[in-house]
Amino acid sequence: MKQLHWHETQQLTRAIELNSAQIQKRKTALDTYQLMNYNLSEALLVQPEILSPN
């Protein structure tokens, strides 16, 4: 019974580690996406100091 408990605990620990790594990857991707979205919105602002050739 002790062996079975240890085995189940090891499986759960591995699952938690994998899920934690996946959460970190998703957080990094989301942070990058939000930064890109912010940069795009900033790039699309009208900048009056830039003169049009027309």
Biopython code that builds the backbone (N, CA, C, O; Angstrom):
import numpy as np
from Bio.PDB.StructureBuilder import StructureBuilder

atoms = [
    (1, "MET", "N", (0.826, -1.188, 0.000)),
    (1, "MET", "CA", (0.000, 0.000, 0.000)),
    (1, "MET", "C", (0.877, 1.262, 0.000)),
    (1, "MET", "O", (0.562, 2.246, -0.669)),
    (2, "LYS", "N", (1.974, 1.217, 0.755)),
    (2, "LYS", "CA", (2.889, 2.347, 0.800)),
    (2, "LYS", "C", (3.512, 2.576, -0.577)),
    (2, "LYS", "O", (3.667, 3.719, -1.009)),
    (3, "GLN", "N", (3.864, 1.504, -1.254)),
    (3, "GLN", "CA", (4.442, 1.579, -2.604)),
    (3, "GLN", "C", (3.439, 2.193, -3.583)),
    (3, "GLN", "O", (3.808, 3.034, -4.403)),
    (4, "LEU", "N", (2.196, 1.783, -3.503)),
    (4, "LEU", "CA", (1.151, 2.310, -4.375)),
    (4, "LEU", "C", (0.962, 3.814, -4.129)),
    (4, "LEU", "O", (0.836, 4.588, -5.077)),
    (5, "HIS", "N", (0.943, 4.214, -2.879)),
    (5, "HIS", "CA", (0.806, 5.629, -2.540)),
    (5, "HIS", "C", (1.983, 6.427, -3.097)),
    (5, "HIS", "O", (1.787, 7.499, -3.669)),
    (6, "TRP", "N", (3.191, 5.919, -2.937)),
    (6, "TRP", "CA", (4.385, 6.603, -3.448)),
    (6, "TRP", "C", (4.289, 6.757, -4.961)),
    (6, "TRP", "O", (4.587, 7.826, -5.493)),
    (7, "HIS", "N", (3.876, 5.704, -5.656)),
    (7, "HIS", "CA", (3.759, 5.742, -7.110)),
    (7, "HIS", "C", (2.727, 6.792, -7.549)),
    (7, "HIS", "O", (2.988, 7.575, -8.462)),
    (8, "GLU", "N", (1.585, 6.805, -6.913)),
    (8, "GLU", "CA", (0.546, 7.779, -7.248)),
    (8, "GLU", "C", (1.015, 9.206, -6.964)),
    (8, "GLU", "O", (0.736, 10.127, -7.732)),
    (9, "THR", "N", (1.726, 9.374, -5.860)),
    (9, "THR", "CA", (2.267, 10.690, -5.514)),
    (9, "THR", "C", (3.268, 11.156, -6.566)),
    (9, "THR", "O", (3.273, 12.329, -6.940)),
    (10, "GLN", "N", (4.105, 10.256, -7.039)),
    (10, "GLN", "CA", (5.079, 10.595, -8.078)),
    (10, "GLN", "C", (4.372, 11.006, -9.368)),
    (10, "GLN", "O", (4.787, 11.964, -10.020)),
    (11, "GLN", "N", (3.332, 10.307, -9.736)),
    (11, "GLN", "CA", (2.580, 10.646, -10.943)),
    (11, "GLN", "C", (1.934, 12.028, -10.811)),
    (11, "GLN", "O", (1.967, 12.829, -11.746)),
    (12, "LEU", "N", (1.361, 12.290, -9.667)),
    (12, "LEU", "CA", (0.737, 13.600, -9.447)),
    (12, "LEU", "C", (1.780, 14.715, -9.449)),
    (12, "LEU", "O", (1.534, 15.799, -9.978)),
    (13, "THR", "N", (2.927, 14.450, -8.866)),
    (13, "THR", "CA", (4.010, 15.445, -8.857)),
    (13, "THR", "C", (4.457, 15.748, -10.277)),
    (13, "THR", "O", (4.652, 16.913, -10.623)),
    (14, "ARG", "N", (4.622, 14.734, -11.101)),
    (14, "ARG", "CA", (5.005, 14.941, -12.502)),
    (14, "ARG", "C", (3.930, 15.728, -13.248)),
    (14, "ARG", "O", (4.246, 16.621, -14.033)),
    (15, "ALA", "N", (2.681, 15.403, -13.008)),
    (15, "ALA", "CA", (1.586, 16.113, -13.666)),
    (15, "ALA", "C", (1.577, 17.592, -13.257)),
    (15, "ALA", "O", (1.351, 18.464, -14.095)),
    (16, "ILE", "N", (1.816, 17.869, -11.996)),
    (16, "ILE", "CA", (1.868, 19.258, -11.521)),
    (16, "ILE", "C", (3.035, 19.990, -12.171)),
    (16, "ILE", "O", (2.886, 21.143, -12.577)),
    (17, "GLU", "N", (4.186, 19.349, -12.277)),
    (17, "GLU", "CA", (5.350, 19.973, -12.904)),
    (17, "GLU", "C", (5.079, 20.284, -14.375)),
    (17, "GLU", "O", (5.416, 21.365, -14.859)),
    (18, "LEU", "N", (4.470, 19.334, -15.080)),
    (18, "LEU", "CA", (4.149, 19.566, -16.490)),
    (18, "LEU", "C", (3.134, 20.694, -16.649)),
    (18, "LEU", "O", (3.274, 21.540, -17.533)),
    (19, "ASN", "N", (2.117, 20.705, -15.798)),
    (19, "ASN", "CA", (1.112, 21.763, -15.866)),
    (19, "ASN", "C", (1.710, 23.118, -15.533)),
    (19, "ASN", "O", (1.366, 24.120, -16.160)),
    (20, "SER", "N", (2.595, 23.156, -14.562)),
    (20, "SER", "CA", (3.250, 24.415, -14.203)),
    (20, "SER", "C", (4.085, 24.939, -15.358)),
    (20, "SER", "O", (4.082, 26.138, -15.636)),
    (21, "ALA", "N", (4.802, 24.048, -16.034)),
    (21, "ALA", "CA", (5.600, 24.458, -17.190)),
    (21, "ALA", "C", (4.699, 24.979, -18.304)),
    (21, "ALA", "O", (5.030, 25.972, -18.953)),
    (22, "GLN", "N", (3.576, 24.328, -18.530)),
    (22, "GLN", "CA", (2.637, 24.765, -19.562)),
    (22, "GLN", "C", (2.037, 26.129, -19.215)),
    (22, "GLN", "O", (1.878, 26.979, -20.091)),
    (23, "ILE", "N", (1.710, 26.335, -17.955)),
    (23, "ILE", "CA", (1.178, 27.625, -17.515)),
    (23, "ILE", "C", (2.208, 28.722, -17.758)),
    (23, "ILE", "O", (1.860, 29.808, -18.221)),
    (24, "GLN", "N", (3.467, 28.446, -17.450)),
    (24, "GLN", "CA", (4.515, 29.446, -17.653)),
    (24, "GLN", "C", (4.682, 29.770, -19.134)),
    (24, "GLN", "O", (4.847, 30.934, -19.498)),
    (25, "LYS", "N", (4.641, 28.748, -19.993)),
    (25, "LYS", "CA", (4.749, 28.983, -21.440)),
    (25, "LYS", "C", (3.592, 29.841, -21.932)),
    (25, "LYS", "O", (3.792, 30.762, -22.724)),
    (26, "ARG", "N", (2.391, 29.544, -21.470)),
    (26, "ARG", "CA", (1.217, 30.311, -21.892)),
    (26, "ARG", "C", (1.278, 31.748, -21.381)),
    (26, "ARG", "O", (0.890, 32.679, -22.086)),
    (27, "LYS", "N", (1.766, 31.925, -20.151)),
    (27, "LYS", "CA", (1.894, 33.270, -19.589)),
    (27, "LYS", "C", (2.892, 34.082, -20.408)),
    (27, "LYS", "O", (2.643, 35.248, -20.716)),
    (28, "THR", "N", (4.012, 33.472, -20.759)),
    (28, "THR", "CA", (5.017, 34.162, -21.563)),
    (28, "THR", "C", (4.452, 34.535, -22.923)),
    (28, "THR", "O", (4.666, 35.650, -23.398)),
    (29, "ALA", "N", (3.735, 33.616, -23.555)),
    (29, "ALA", "CA", (3.140, 33.897, -24.862)),
    (29, "ALA", "C", (2.092, 35.004, -24.757)),
    (29, "ALA", "O", (2.010, 35.867, -25.631)),
    (30, "LEU", "N", (1.301, 34.982, -23.700)),
    (30, "LEU", "CA", (0.280, 36.014, -23.505)),
    (30, "LEU", "C", (0.931, 37.374, -23.273)),
    (30, "LEU", "O", (0.485, 38.379, -23.826)),
    (31, "ASP", "N", (1.981, 37.410, -22.458)),
    (31, "ASP", "CA", (2.690, 38.665, -22.227)),
    (31, "ASP", "C", (3.270, 39.202, -23.532)),
    (31, "ASP", "O", (3.213, 40.406, -23.783)),
    (32, "THR", "N", (3.821, 38.335, -24.353)),
    (32, "THR", "CA", (4.375, 38.736, -25.639)),
    (32, "THR", "C", (3.272, 39.244, -26.551)),
    (32, "THR", "O", (3.449, 40.254, -27.232)),
    (33, "TYR", "N", (2.149, 38.566, -26.574)),
    (33, "TYR", "CA", (1.024, 38.976, -27.411)),
    (33, "TYR", "C", (0.531, 40.360, -26.992)),
    (33, "TYR", "O", (0.286, 41.217, -27.841)),
    (34, "GLN", "N", (0.384, 40.577, -25.685)),
    (34, "GLN", "CA", (-0.090, 41.872, -25.203)),
    (34, "GLN", "C", (0.908, 42.970, -25.557)),
    (34, "GLN", "O", (0.503, 44.082, -25.896)),
    (35, "LEU", "N", (2.192, 42.677, -25.485)),
    (35, "LEU", "CA", (3.207, 43.654, -25.862)),
    (35, "LEU", "C", (3.110, 43.966, -27.349)),
    (35, "LEU", "O", (3.192, 45.131, -27.739)),
    (36, "MET", "N", (2.936, 42.947, -28.183)),
    (36, "MET", "CA", (2.805, 43.168, -29.622)),
    (36, "MET", "C", (1.545, 43.982, -29.909)),
    (36, "MET", "O", (1.567, 44.883, -30.747)),
    (37, "ASN", "N", (0.453, 43.671, -29.223)),
    (37, "ASN", "CA", (-0.792, 44.404, -29.405)),
    (37, "ASN", "C", (-0.600, 45.867, -29.008)),
    (37, "ASN", "O", (-1.079, 46.763, -29.704)),
    (38, "TYR", "N", (0.085, 46.115, -27.914)),
    (38, "TYR", "CA", (0.364, 47.477, -27.469)),
    (38, "TYR", "C", (1.238, 48.192, -28.499)),
    (38, "TYR", "O", (0.959, 49.338, -28.851)),
    (39, "ASN", "N", (2.278, 47.540, -28.980)),
    (39, "ASN", "CA", (3.167, 48.147, -29.969)),
    (39, "ASN", "C", (2.407, 48.484, -31.249)),
    (39, "ASN", "O", (2.640, 49.534, -31.848)),
    (40, "LEU", "N", (1.507, 47.609, -31.670)),
    (40, "LEU", "CA", (0.731, 47.860, -32.876)),
    (40, "LEU", "C", (-0.170, 49.074, -32.680)),
    (40, "LEU", "O", (-0.252, 49.929, -33.561)),
    (41, "SER", "N", (-0.841, 49.158, -31.545)),
    (41, "SER", "CA", (-1.723, 50.300, -31.308)),
    (41, "SER", "C", (-0.912, 51.590, -31.237)),
    (41, "SER", "O", (-1.387, 52.633, -31.685)),
    (42, "GLU", "N", (0.276, 51.544, -30.697)),
    (42, "GLU", "CA", (1.136, 52.728, -30.651)),
    (42, "GLU", "C", (1.606, 53.113, -32.054)),
    (42, "GLU", "O", (1.695, 54.297, -32.378)),
    (43, "ALA", "N", (1.904, 52.116, -32.880)),
    (43, "ALA", "CA", (2.398, 52.378, -34.234)),
    (43, "ALA", "C", (1.306, 52.978, -35.116)),
    (43, "ALA", "O", (1.608, 53.681, -36.080)),
    (44, "LEU", "N", (0.053, 52.710, -34.796)),
    (44, "LEU", "CA", (-1.042, 53.201, -35.623)),
    (44, "LEU", "C", (-1.529, 54.586, -35.213)),
    (44, "LEU", "O", (-2.434, 55.131, -35.845)),
    (45, "LEU", "N", (-0.949, 55.159, -34.173)),
    (45, "LEU", "CA", (-1.330, 56.512, -33.765)),
    (45, "LEU", "C", (-0.846, 57.519, -34.806)),
    (45, "LEU", "O", (0.233, 57.367, -35.379)),
    (46, "VAL", "N", (-1.644, 58.530, -35.038)),
    (46, "VAL", "CA", (-1.251, 59.603, -35.951)),
    (46, "VAL", "C", (-0.142, 60.395, -35.280)),
    (46, "VAL", "O", (-0.252, 60.793, -34.121)),
    (47, "GLN", "N", (0.925, 60.613, -36.032)),
    (47, "GLN", "CA", (2.061, 61.355, -35.500)),
    (47, "GLN", "C", (2.196, 62.642, -36.323)),
    (47, "GLN", "O", (2.752, 62.614, -37.421)),
    (48, "PRO", "N", (1.699, 63.750, -35.812)),
    (48, "PRO", "CA", (1.686, 64.993, -36.589)),
    (48, "PRO", "C", (3.076, 65.501, -36.950)),
    (48, "PRO", "O", (3.221, 66.260, -37.908)),
    (49, "GLU", "N", (4.085, 65.104, -36.214)),
    (49, "GLU", "CA", (5.435, 65.579, -36.528)),
    (49, "GLU", "C", (6.015, 64.944, -37.790)),
    (49, "GLU", "O", (7.020, 65.417, -38.320)),
    (50, "ILE", "N", (5.383, 63.872, -38.270)),
    (50, "ILE", "CA", (5.819, 63.233, -39.511)),
    (50, "ILE", "C", (5.008, 63.846, -40.657)),
    (50, "ILE", "O", (3.786, 63.703, -40.712)),
    (51, "LEU", "N", (5.686, 64.510, -41.544)),
    (51, "LEU", "CA", (5.002, 65.204, -42.644)),
    (51, "LEU", "C", (4.702, 64.267, -43.785)),
    (51, "LEU", "O", (5.534, 63.441, -44.160)),
    (52, "SER", "N", (3.532, 64.394, -44.328)),
    (52, "SER", "CA", (3.116, 63.607, -45.496)),
    (52, "SER", "C", (3.737, 64.192, -46.741)),
    (52, "SER", "O", (3.855, 65.414, -46.834)),
    (53, "PRO", "N", (4.149, 63.364, -47.726)),
    (53, "PRO", "CA", (4.737, 63.894, -48.954)),
    (53, "PRO", "C", (3.727, 64.647, -49.808)),
    (53, "PRO", "O", (4.145, 65.334, -50.740)),
    (54, "ASN", "N", (2.452, 64.565, -49.556)),
    (54, "ASN", "CA", (1.429, 65.261, -50.360)),
    (54, "ASN", "C", (1.269, 66.689, -49.953)),
    (54, "ASN", "O", (0.453, 67.407, -50.530)),
]
sb = StructureBuilder()
sb.init_structure("model")
sb.init_model(0)
sb.init_chain("A")
sb.init_seg("    ")
for serial, (resi, resn, name, xyz) in enumerate(atoms, 1):
    if name == "N":
        sb.init_residue(resn, " ", resi, " ")
    sb.init_atom(name, np.array(xyz, "f"), 0.0, 1.0, " ", f" {name:<3s}", serial, name[0])
structure = sb.get_structure()
